[in-house]
């Protein structure tokens, strides 16, 4: 009997879960972003403009869906890191929390855990639409958990963004509660730093008790100079019967998605299931597939550099939890989140 880890008999929709437009500090309008992403085969964009939650349902059509979302941030008051040279500005040494919030209701634009202090330079532009609950955010593990709690209670999924760019250390994210996902690739920051592909931080968070945490990818595109160079590199593939807001958000909440890197023809997982206590993967052409266990349980499959489209791994109780990575000949990776072995092993 097959037990599917990713849903069967659904449509797969390519999504960018992190995007900025002229509504905050991006260069392209929401309409221009829509057209650019549709041209590259995307069906979904989460418009995560800074500190403002806008309903972009007017952009929706039969082939495109806009997710109502926003990116929240909170900075340290004083820098954590000492300057080596006196001319290093304080802002470069301050830790920050950046979190995307995704509304389960497309028309819910009430902003939990925000206030005029965060709204700042956008206040004049959006004075008629801004609504917040007056909470003043603070940089601390307790402060971050309060933001997450308020957002969850208000009907939002919360994603933890680009931990390396944010200078986050283990003490800043182990102990977070109520997160929906970690952004394991922030494509724009990876383009400029080479340091924002971080599945190892996802593993660390799960191993420290965050067993229900998912992983996702996004572009964080600002399209400065009207360039598309930081677009189309980090995608989240969502499985749903139809391109309908409620179905898409339900799929995200339940973990019926995976994420994949690469601007053109990123690696795809076509089927993922357990049969006879064996994980079986069908995919686009790959050169290596990995099973990463909860602790030091690692296995891989390859064919001496040749491409293949199927792999199998016998599940072990000692794996405890596992995730799958599919790698193509260009070094791009498709990732699943962690699954609990006990949910799939037949005794």
N, C-alpha and C positions, 0 to 999 in steps of 0.2 A: 504494500500500500504506500502510495506517495504522500508525503507530508510536505507541502509547499512552504518554503521560507519567504519567497517573493510570490505575489499573487499570480495565479494562472488565469487565462481567458480575460485579460484586461487590455486596455490600450495604455501605451507608455508615452508620457508627455515630458518633453525636455524643459526644464525650468532653470531660470537664474534667480537664486534666492537672496541676492544682495546687489542693489542697484541704486544709483543716485542720478538725479535729473536737475533741471533748472528750478525745481521746487525747493531745492536746498543748494548744494554746491556742485552739482553736475553741469555739464555744458549742453547736453541734448535735452530737448523737451520730452515729456512722457510719450508723446505721439511719435517722435523720432526714434526713441528707444524701442518702442513697439515694432516699428517697421524694420529697424536694423536686426532685431532678434528674430522676428518672423522670417526674414530672408535667410537666416542661418538655421532654420528648422526648429526654433523654439516655439512652444505653445503657451508658456507661462513666464511672467516676470513679477517678482515681488518688488514693489517700488518702496524701498527702505530709505527714503529721504530722512536726513537728520532731524530729529526732534519734532517732526510734524507727521501726523497720521491723516492721510488723505484717501478718500474713496475714489478710485479710478475706474469704477464700473463702466463709465462711458466709453472706455477703450475696448471693452469686451466684444468679441464677435464669435462666430462658430469655431474659429481656429485660434483664438487668443483669449487668455484669462489674466487679469491683473489682480494680484493679491494685495489687500489692504495691509500695510505694514509700515514700520518705522525703525530707525536705528537710534538707540539710546546710548548715551555716554556719561561717564562721571570721572573726573580727574582727581588725582591726588592733590592735596593742598600743598604739600612740600615734596620735593623730589626724593625718591628712594635711593637713587644712585648718585654717588659723589662724582663731581666733575674731575677728569684728569687734567684738562686744560681749563683755565679760567674763563675762556670765551664760549664754553659750551652752554647754550641757553637752557634755562630751567625746563621749558616745555618738552625738550627732548629727553629729559631724565625722569619725568613723572610717569608713573604707572597710570593706566586708564582701564576702565571696564567699558567695552563696547558690546551691546547686546541688541540683536534684531528681535522685534516682536511682530508676530503674524496673527491677525485677527481671524477667528473662526467665522465671524459674521462680516461680510464685505462692507456693510454699512455702519459698523461700529467704529466711530472715530473719536470716542471719548478716551483720553490718554491717561492711563493709570501711572502712578509713580512719576509724575512730572509736574513742573511748575514754571512760572515765568522766569525763574533763574536759569533753567535749562533752555527755555524757549528763545530767550535772548534776541539775537539779530533778526529772527524770523517773526517777532511779535507784530511789527507794523504791517508786514505783508499779509499775515493770516489772522489778524485781530478778530475778524468776524467768525472764523471757524474754529479757533483754538479753544479747547476745553481741557482743563487738567484738574487733578484732585489736590494740588497744592503741596504734595510731598517733596521735601528737599532731599535730594540724593546725597549719599556720602560714600567715599571710597573706603570700603572695608568689606570683609566677608559677610558680616551681618547686614551691612547696607545693601550689598548685591542681592542677598537672599530676600530682603524686604522688597526690592524691586521685582524680583522674580515672583514672589508670592502675590503681590498686588496685580501683576500682569496675568498670572494664571487665573486668579479669581475673577478677573474682568473678561476672560474668554480669549486669551492669547497664548500661543506657543512661543517659547523664548529660546533663542539661539545665542550661544556664546561665540563671539567673533575673534578672529586673528590674534591669538594669545601672544605670539612673538612680537608683532608690531606694538602691542599694548604693553610690552615689558612684563607680562604676567609671569609670576613664578608659581611653583607648586602650592605655596601657601595661599595664593590668590584664587585658585580654582578648585582644589581639593576641599570639599566641604560645601560647595555650592549645592543647593537643593531645588528641585523642581524644574531644572533645565530640560528642554525637549531635545536639543541637539548641540553638538560642537561643530563649528566650521573647520573642517580639517584641511581645506584648501581655500585660501583667499587669493584669487588669481592675480588681481592687480598688485597686491603687496608682494606676492611671489615673483612677479615680473621685475619689481624694482629692488628686491632684497635677496631673493633666492632662499628665503627662510620662513615661508608661510605655508608649506606643505607639512602638516604636523599630525599624521596618524598616531605617532608615538605618544602625543599628549592625550589623545583619545584613549589609547590603551591604559595609560597611567590613571586617568580619571575613572575608568571602569574598574580597574584593579583596586581602586581606593573606595569602592562601594557604590559607584554610580551605575548600577547594573542595567538600568532602563534607559540609559542615554543613547541617543542615535547620533549619526554623523552625516554631515551634508557638505556641499561645496557651493561656492558662489563667486561671482566676478568682482564685486565691489567696484564696478566701473563708474568712473566720473567723466570719461570721454573728453578729457581736457585737450584743448586745441582741436576739438571735434574728431580726435583720433579714436579708432575702434581697437587699438592695440591691446587694451586691457579688457577686452570683451571676449566672450565665447570660450573661455578656458576652463571654467569650473561649473559643472552642470549637476543638477539633481534630477534623476529620472523617477517620475511619479506614476504609479500604476493605478488606474481608475477606469471604471466602465465608460464614463463620459467626461468631457471637459466641462465640468460644472463645479461651481465654487464649493458647495458642501461636500461633494464626493472627493475633490482634491484635498480639502483640509482634513477630512476623515482619514484619507490614505496617509497623509503626513503624520497625523496624530498616532496612527496605529503602526507606523514604521513600514508601510508598504511602498518603499522607495529604496533606491541606492544612489550613489553619487559617482561621477566619472570626470576625468580630466582630459583635456585635449581640445584644441580649437576646431579641428576638422576630423570627422569620423572617430570620435572618442570610443574606447572599448565599451562594449555593451554586454550585459548579462541577459540572456534570452530565456533561461529557465534555471531555477535553483530549488532543489527539493531533496528530501531524505527518503531513501528507499532501502530496505534491508540494512538499516543502521549505517548507511553510506550516504554521504553528501555528494550529490551529482550536480554538475554545472555545465550548462550549454551556453556558449558565448560567441561573440564575434572573434575573428582570428587573434589568438594570443600566443605569446612565447613563454609565459610562466603564469601559474596560478598558485596562490599561497593559501593555506589555512593557518590562521593565527589563533592559538588557544589563549585561555585566560591567563595562564602563567607561562612557564617555559615549555610550551607545547606547540611546536612549529612543524609544518610539513609543506612540501611544494611539489608541483608536477611540471615537468617540461619534457621536450622531445629534442634535446641537443640543439636548440636554437631554431628548430623548425616551428612553423605555426600550426596550431591545432584549435579545435572548437569544442572539446569536451574533456572534462577531468572528473575524477572521483577520489574521495577520501573516506576511509573507514572512520567512523566516529568512535571516540574513546571516552569512557567516563572521566578519565583524568583530564580531558580537555576542559571540562566544566562549562566553559563558554567558548564560542569561536566566531570568527568573522572570516570572510573570503575577500581576496584581492585578485583581480584579473589584470595582468599587465600585457600591453601590446609591444610590438617591435620598436615603437618610438619612445617607450618608457612611460607612456600614459597609463593611468590606473583607474579601474572601477572598483569601488569599495562597497561592501555591505556593512551594516551595523553588527553588533554582537548578538548572538543567539544563545540561549541556554540549552545545553546538551540534553538535560533531563526532559525537555519538552518534546524531544524527537527520538530518543532512544527507545527501542522496544525491548522489554525485559524477556 
